[in-house]
Amino acid sequence: MKNLLVLCGGQSPEHEISIRSARNILKALNYSKYNVTIIGISKSGSWRLISLEDMGERIESQGEIVTILPGGTDCFYSGENSLGKFDVIFPILHGPNGEDGTVQGLFRLLKIPFVGPDVLGSAVSMDKDMTKRLLRDSGIKVADWILISKGEKLPLYNDVQNRLGDVVFVKPANMGSSVGVHRVSGIEEWELAVLDALKYDRKVLVERSVAGRELECAVLGNDSPKASGVGEVRSGNFYSFDEKYDASSGAEIDIPAKIDERYLPDLKQTAILAYKSLDCKGMSRVDMFLTLEGEIFVNEVNTIPGFTSISMYPKLWEEAGLSYPDLLDELIELAMQSAHINS
């Protein structure tokens, strides 16, 4: 049996979503294959040893404090007691300090295999500005954008409108789950949208709106990744935080997407090319737009996609014939393989 550490919570605005994802993973794991330890990271940054029953909606003061001592075989301690040697870590941490390469760098220092992309792939996929630059240089279409940094003079809305069109999306460069994202269609919304996005990051993207169907594709693998089928999100103005994680929201999801099948090979090929261009490993979900003219634009790449009961990534693989427990087994095996290659 493998000793598996599941890490959840975190200090990002997606703390609660991380816990929902972790709870679903823990319920689906095959416990005949794994000895499972759960560590939750509180919003204040403390690491705590918890059980599934203790998780709640947030990690606060429940469980004993965990300390980390790099350099040995046993790196994690609760008090003076070692938690033992872990064969692999499954980080289900969404957003900053979890999906951006920071915690992945820690795992590399500890020399413990982990699920998902490595430091570089995590970092460049999290930063939407860097994502767009790398995808564009790989020949993949992305929506035109401008970058605003904290402290810079705010561009005039008329100038933005002339370059990017009447409708734009304002979003923090390093954030997920539509946190801090605004659809702007008039000058009265402009300044407030940028100021709100700057609460979450020092860089803000302003993107041209792409008129197209909102599609998502799950990618799985290391050097020879494979793509699932394609799902479609049908919502109002954009797929908001609440719509992503509230089963009672107005957003509708089609798996598989009801699209002309002639587009499917190109969508899957684009998803794999984006995955490789950003140096992803293990898993990622690639979000794309398909226009009426048949053009494909990559919107973003999520290196630790949601694993909640309504999340697209596991549902796409389930539709492709890979059950939730088998998907988790494959992700853990890919982590072990990648660690062997990098050692």
RAHU-V847519 format. One line per field, one symbol per residue. ss: DSSP state (a for helix, b for strand, c for the rest). A space follows every 50 residues. Layout:
BEGIN
ss: ???
END
This chain:
BEGIN
ss: cbbbbbbbbcccccaaaaaaaaaaaaaacccccbbbbbbbbcccccbbbb caaacccccccccbbbbbcccccccbbbccbbcccccbbbbccccccccc caaaaaaaaaccbbccccaaaaaaaacaaaaaaaaaacccccccbbbbbc ccccccaaaaaaaacccbbbbbcccccccccbbbccaaaaaaaaaaaccc ccbbbbbbcccbbbbbbbbbbccccbbbbbbbbbccccccaaaaaccccc cbbbbcccccaaaaaaaaaaaaaaaaaccccbbbbbbbbbbccccbbbbb bbcccccccccaaaaaaaaccccaaaaaaaaaaaaaaaaaaac
END
